[in-house]
Amino acid sequence: MINNSNPYFKPIQWILIYWFGVGPIHLHARVTLLNAEQDLHQIVESAQPYDSLILSQGIYTFENILIDKPLTLMGQEGALLKSLNGDEILLVTADSVTIQGLTFTGVKTSYIKERSAIRIDKGKYFEIKDNVITNCFFGIYLEHVSHGVIYNNRISGQATTEAGSGNAIHAWYCSNIQIKGNELKGHRDGIYFEFVDKSLIEENLSFNNIRYGLHFMFSNDDIYRKNTFRDNGSGVAVMFSKEIKMIENTFSHNWGGASYGLLLKEINDASIINNQFNQNTIGIFVEGSNRITYSNNSFRRNGWAIKFSGGCSANEITNNNFLNNSLDLVVGTKLSDNEIHHNYWSEYTGYDLDKNNIGDVPHYPVKLFSYILNQVPEAIVLMRSFFVYIVNFSEKVSPVFTPKEVFDPTPLMHEVQ
């Protein structure tokens, strides 16, 4: 145990910072190096506020530990925390707690209690970083917390059913949270937000989750950017929220009868900019969402690029690339007050006599076959048939069923870069 009153503490402190990553140490803090034979419960209980506990290599098996004071809990390589009876491992109820460099496992599924490897309850200014969480019911569970960082963790599970699995990162009634650079897989949802405001989700990889890569509800003024959501059961769902910015994300390979890259339900005043939607059943499914800007996105080889259902108004779709989708745009509602302009459509067959990169005739992206599919979903087997080509062509020559107000008056001749 090292005490700051020792005149030689300062150089020792900097050695600890270099080797173990211990941050700035509080004036009266101590640094303690532990081994797996010691009683971690007792040491945590007797630690002073702002102490740093460094766990050496080994397997630490114990019942749930309560951290109710500011502490730093760190692990050297090979430090594994395992639940003794399948219950929660760490419960944090204090501010200014750091958990870093540890491996967690052994939290079992419960149909009564949402057990997790790490639970933060009403804490602020916390850091959870560089940890590995494997085969735990919930990975990281946040409730009524703020001003925390979850960075560079790897969380993996073996979920097989929605009812029998938890979320990798679960946040409820939180604000000012940063979730960055994490790898999340094999859970029900990669990230779950409910009543979470003014937070950032950035540079995460969320894949192979059985429901959503990101599940987002009743949360406002949030940003998620530069994330990759792929091979999830239903992609990403953002619902009942406002003032959301979705920027530079990739949504790919989310396939299934009710799957999509991104679901928007009851979203208002949002921005969807510079995203990639590649090979999803539906790129974006939109229902009851208003005043949204869709700009500089790329929709490539999706079944449906964008599908509107229900009341959607005052939206703008501009400077997007629609590339080789089976259906670029499907509408189940009037879009008369929405703006569609300056998009590139790979199926556009118009001309550009004045060479200004804008087609001289409008493009009508809604096909008659999309209406047939809505009535008879089994007709999807005819998608590439000559019959469908004739149906779409006849409607294009003499439109009767497709909405005349849904068109791009200024289609681009070249892809948006």
C-alpha positions in Angstrom: 0.0 0.0 0.0 1.4 3.4 -1.0 0.6 6.6 0.9 1.0 10.2 -0.5 2.8 11.3 2.7 5.9 9.3 1.7 8.5 11.7 0.1 9.2 9.1 -2.6 5.5 8.8 -3.5 5.6 11.1 -6.5 8.0 9.1 -8.7 6.2 5.9 -7.7 2.9 7.5 -8.6 4.2 8.3 -12.1 5.5 4.7 -12.5 2.0 3.4 -11.6 0.4 5.8 -14.1 2.7 4.6 -16.9 2.4 0.9 -16.2 -1.2 0.5 -15.0 -2.9 3.6 -16.5 -3.9 5.0 -13.1 -5.1 8.5 -13.7 -4.4 11.6 -11.5 -4.4 10.3 -7.9 -6.3 12.1 -5.2 -4.2 13.8 -2.6 -5.0 11.3 0.2 -5.5 8.3 -2.1 -3.7 5.0 -1.8 -2.8 2.4 -4.5 -3.1 -1.2 -3.5 -2.1 -4.2 -5.6 -4.3 -7.3 -5.0 -4.1 -11.0 -5.7 -6.9 -13.5 -6.2 -6.4 -15.0 -2.7 -7.4 -11.8 -0.9 -10.9 -10.9 0.1 -12.0 -8.3 -2.4 -15.2 -7.6 -0.4 -13.2 -6.6 2.6 -10.7 -4.6 0.7 -13.3 -2.6 -1.1 -15.2 -2.0 2.1 -12.1 -0.8 4.0 -10.7 1.4 1.1 -10.7 5.1 1.5 -12.4 7.4 -1.1 -10.4 7.9 -4.3 -8.1 4.9 -3.6 -7.0 2.8 -6.5 -7.2 -1.0 -6.3 -5.2 -2.9 -8.9 -6.1 -6.6 -9.4 -3.2 -8.8 -10.5 -3.7 -11.8 -12.8 -6.1 -14.5 -11.5 -9.7 -15.5 -11.1 -11.7 -13.5 -8.5 -14.9 -15.4 -7.6 -17.3 -13.7 -5.3 -20.8 -12.5 -4.6 -22.0 -9.1 -5.6 -19.7 -6.2 -4.5 -21.0 -2.8 -3.6 -18.9 0.3 -4.5 -20.4 3.2 -2.5 -17.4 5.6 -2.6 -15.2 7.1 -5.3 -12.7 4.3 -6.3 -10.6 3.2 -9.2 -10.8 -0.6 -9.8 -8.3 -1.8 -12.4 -7.0 -5.0 -13.7 -3.7 -6.2 -15.0 -3.8 -8.6 -17.9 -5.6 -11.8 -16.9 -7.6 -10.4 -14.0 -11.0 -12.1 -14.2 -14.1 -11.3 -12.1 -16.5 -14.2 -11.9 -19.9 -14.3 -10.3 -20.1 -16.9 -7.6 -23.8 -17.6 -7.8 -24.7 -16.1 -11.2 -25.9 -12.8 -9.6 -24.6 -9.3 -10.4 -20.9 -8.7 -10.1 -20.4 -4.9 -9.4 -23.0 -2.5 -8.1 -21.8 1.2 -8.1 -23.8 3.8 -6.2 -21.1 6.5 -5.8 -19.8 9.3 -8.1 -16.3 9.3 -9.6 -15.8 5.6 -10.0 -13.5 4.1 -12.7 -13.6 0.4 -13.8 -10.8 -0.5 -16.2 -9.0 -3.4 -17.7 -11.0 -6.2 -16.2 -12.7 -9.3 -17.5 -16.2 -10.2 -16.3 -18.2 -13.5 -16.7 -20.7 -15.7 -15.1 -23.8 -13.5 -14.7 -26.7 -15.9 -15.4 -30.1 -15.2 -17.0 -32.9 -14.2 -14.7 -36.6 -13.7 -15.6 -37.1 -11.7 -12.4 -34.1 -9.5 -12.0 -32.0 -7.7 -14.7 -28.6 -8.9 -13.5 -25.5 -7.3 -15.0 -21.8 -7.5 -14.9 -21.6 -3.8 -14.0 -24.5 -1.7 -12.7 -24.2 2.0 -12.1 -27.1 3.4 -10.0 -27.4 7.2 -9.5 -23.7 7.7 -10.1 -22.0 10.6 -11.9 -18.6 11.2 -13.5 -17.8 7.5 -14.0 -15.6 5.7 -16.5 -16.0 2.1 -17.7 -13.2 1.4 -20.2 -11.0 -1.3 -21.7 -13.0 -4.1 -20.1 -14.1 -7.5 -21.5 -17.6 -8.8 -20.6 -18.5 -12.3 -21.8 -21.5 -14.5 -21.2 -23.3 -12.2 -18.8 -27.1 -11.6 -18.9 -26.7 -7.8 -19.1 -23.3 -6.3 -19.8 -23.4 -2.7 -18.4 -26.6 -1.4 -16.8 -27.0 2.4 -16.2 -30.0 3.9 -14.3 -30.4 7.5 -13.2 -26.8 8.4 -14.0 -25.1 11.3 -15.8 -21.7 12.5 -17.1 -20.2 9.1 -17.6 -18.0 7.4 -20.3 -18.2 3.9 -21.6 -15.2 3.4 -23.8 -13.4 0.6 -25.7 -15.1 -2.3 -24.0 -15.8 -5.7 -25.7 -19.2 -7.2 -24.6 -20.3 -10.5 -26.0 -23.1 -13.0 -25.2 -24.7 -16.1 -26.5 -28.3 -15.0 -26.8 -30.8 -17.3 -28.5 -34.1 -15.8 -27.6 -35.3 -12.2 -26.8 -36.9 -13.3 -23.5 -33.8 -15.1 -22.3 -31.3 -12.4 -23.1 -30.4 -8.9 -21.9 -28.7 -6.0 -23.5 -25.0 -5.3 -23.9 -25.3 -1.7 -22.8 -28.6 -0.7 -21.1 -29.3 2.9 -20.2 -32.5 4.2 -18.4 -33.2 7.7 -17.3 -29.7 9.0 -18.0 -28.1 12.2 -19.5 -24.7 13.3 -20.8 -23.4 9.8 -21.4 -20.7 8.9 -24.0 -20.6 5.4 -25.4 -17.6 5.2 -27.7 -15.5 2.6 -29.4 -17.2 -0.5 -28.0 -17.7 -3.9 -29.7 -21.1 -5.4 -28.8 -22.5 -8.7 -30.0 -24.6 -11.7 -29.1 -27.2 -9.9 -26.9 -30.8 -8.9 -27.3 -29.9 -5.3 -28.1 -26.4 -4.0 -28.6 -27.3 -0.6 -27.0 -30.7 0.2 -25.4 -31.6 3.8 -24.6 -34.8 4.8 -22.8 -35.3 8.3 -21.5 -31.7 9.2 -22.2 -30.9 12.8 -23.2 -28.0 14.8 -24.5 -25.8 11.7 -25.0 -23.4 10.5 -27.7 -23.1 7.1 -29.3 -19.9 7.0 -31.4 -17.6 4.6 -33.3 -19.2 1.4 -31.9 -19.6 -1.9 -33.7 -22.9 -3.6 -32.9 -23.5 -6.9 -34.7 -25.1 -10.3 -34.4 -27.6 -9.2 -31.8 -30.9 -11.0 -32.0 -33.1 -7.9 -32.0 -31.6 -4.5 -32.5 -28.1 -3.1 -32.9 -29.4 0.0 -31.2 -32.8 0.4 -29.6 -33.7 4.0 -28.9 -36.9 5.2 -27.1 -38.2 8.4 -25.5 -34.7 10.0 -25.8 -34.0 13.6 -27.0 -31.1 15.7 -28.1 -28.8 12.8 -28.8 -26.2 12.1 -31.4 -25.1 8.8 -32.8 -22.3 8.9 -35.5 -19.7 6.7 -37.1 -21.2 3.5 -35.7 -21.6 0.2 -37.6 -24.8 -1.8 -37.2 -24.7 -5.1 -39.2 -26.2 -8.6 -39.2 -28.7 -7.8 -36.4 -32.1 -9.3 -36.2 -34.0 -6.1 -37.1 -31.3 -3.5 -37.4 -31.8 -0.2 -35.5 -35.0 1.3 -34.0 -35.3 4.9 -33.1 -38.7 5.7 -31.6 -40.7 8.4 -29.9 -37.9 10.9 -29.7 -36.9 14.3 -31.1 -33.8 16.3 -32.0 -31.7 13.3 -33.0 -28.7 13.5 -35.2 -27.7 10.3 -37.0 -24.5 10.9 -38.9 -21.9 8.7 -40.8 -23.2 5.4 -39.6 -23.3 2.1 -41.6 -26.4 -0.1 -41.6 -25.8 -3.3 -43.4 -26.9 -6.9 -43.9 -30.0 -6.7 -41.7 -32.1 -9.3 -43.4 -35.5 -10.8 -42.5 -39.2 -10.6 -43.2 -39.6 -7.7 -40.7 -36.1 -6.3 -40.8 -34.6 -3.0 -41.8 -31.4 -1.0 -41.4 -33.2 1.8 -39.6 -36.7 2.1 -38.2 -38.1 5.6 -37.4 -41.3 5.8 -35.5 -42.7 9.0 -34.2 -39.5 10.9 -34.7 -39.5 14.7 -35.1 -36.8 17.3 -36.0 -34.0 14.9 -36.8 -31.1 14.7 -39.2 -30.0 11.6 -41.1 -26.8 12.6 -42.9 -23.9 10.8 -44.6 -25.0 7.3 -43.7 -24.5 4.0 -45.6 -27.5 1.6 -46.0 -26.2 -1.5 -47.7 -28.1 -4.8 -48.3 -30.9 -4.5 -45.8 -34.4 -5.8 -46.4 -35.6 -2.2 -45.9 -33.0 0.6 -45.7 -35.2 3.0 -43.7 -38.8 2.3 -42.6 -40.5 5.5 -41.6 -43.8 5.9 -39.7 -45.3 9.1 -38.3 -42.0 11.1 -38.4 -41.8 14.7 -39.4 -39.3 17.5 -40.1 -36.5 15.1 -40.9 -33.6 15.8 -43.2 -32.3 12.9 -45.3 -29.1 14.1 -46.9 -26.0 12.7 -48.5 -26.9 9.1 -47.6 -26.2 6.1 -49.8 -28.7 3.3 -50.3 -27.1 0.4 -52.1 -28.7 -3.0 -52.9 -31.5 -2.9 -50.4 -34.9 -4.5 -50.9 -36.6 -1.2 -50.2 -34.4 1.8 -49.9 -37.0 4.0 -48.0 -40.5 2.9 -47.1 -42.9 5.5 -45.7 -46.0 4.3 -43.8 -48.4 6.5 -41.9 -48.4 10.3 -41.6 -45.0 11.9 -42.5 -44.7 15.6 -43.3 -42.2 18.4 -43.8 -39.4 16.0 -44.6 -36.6 16.7 -47.1 -34.8 14.0 -49.1 -31.9 15.6 -51.0 -28.4 14.7 -52.3 -28.7 11.0 -51.7 -27.6 8.1 -53.8 -30.1 5.3 -54.7 -28.1 2.5 -56.2 -29.4 -0.8 -57.4 -32.2 -1.2 -54.9 -35.2 -3.4 -55.8 -37.5 -0.5 -54.9 -36.1 3.0 -54.2 -39.1 4.6 -52.6 -42.4 3.2 -51.3 -45.1 5.4 -49.9 -48.3 4.3 -48.0 -49.3 7.9 -47.3 -49.5 11.3 -49.0 -46.1 13.1 -49.2 -47.4 16.3 -50.8 -45.6 18.6 -48.4 -42.3 16.8 -48.4 -39.4 17.8 -50.6 -37.5 15.4 -52.8 -34.8 16.9 -55.0 -31.2 16.6 -56.3 -30.9 12.8 -55.7 -29.1 10.3 -57.8 -31.2 7.4 -59.0 -29.5 4.5 -60.7 -32.7 3.6 -62.5 -33.2 7.1 -63.9 -33.3 7.0 -67.7 -33.7 10.7 -68.5 -31.3 12.9 -70.3 -29.2 16.0 -69.7 -29.0 18.1 -72.9 -27.5 21.2 -71.2 -24.8 19.1 -69.4 -25.4 20.6 -65.9 -25.6 17.2 -64.2 -29.3 17.6 -63.6 -31.8 15.5 -65.6 -34.1 17.5 -67.9 -37.1 15.4 -67.0 -38.3 14.5 -63.5 -37.9 11.1 -62.0 -40.8 9.2 -60.4 -39.3 6.6 -58.1 -42.5 4.9 -56.9 -43.3 1.8 -58.9 -46.7 0.3 -59.4 -45.4 -3.1 -58.3 -44.8 -1.7 -54.8 -48.6 -1.3 -54.5 -49.1 -4.9 -55.6 -46.6 -6.1 -53.0 -48.5 -4.2 -50.2 -51.7 -6.1 -51.2 -50.1 -9.4 -52.0 -46.7 -9.9 -50.3 -46.3 -13.3 -51.9 -45.9 -11.5 -55.3 -42.3 -10.8 -54.3 -41.3 -14.0 -56.1 -42.2 -12.1 -59.4 -39.8 -9.2 -58.6 -37.4 -9.8 -61.5 -39.9 -11.2 -63.9 -40.7 -9.8 -67.4 -44.3 -9.4 -66.2 -43.3 -6.9 -63.5 -41.2 -5.0 -66.0 -44.3 -4.6 -68.2 -46.5 -3.5 -65.3 -44.0 -0.9 -64.1 -43.4 0.4 -67.7 -47.1 0.7 -68.5 -47.6 2.8 -65.3 -44.6 4.9 -66.1 -46.0 5.7 -69.6 -49.5 6.4 -68.4 -49.5 6.9 -64.6 -52.8 6.1 -62.9 -52.1 4.5 -59.5 -48.7 5.9 -58.5 -48.7 9.3 -56.7 -48.0 12.2 -59.0 -46.7 14.4 -56.2 -43.9 12.0 -55.3 -41.1 12.8 -57.8 -37.6 14.3 -58.0 -37.8 17.4 -60.3 -34.0 17.7 -60.3 -32.5 14.2 -60.5 -28.7 14.1 -60.7 -26.9 12.4 -63.6 -23.9 11.4 -61.5 -23.5 10.0 -57.9 -23.2 12.4 -55.0 -19.6 12.3 -53.8 
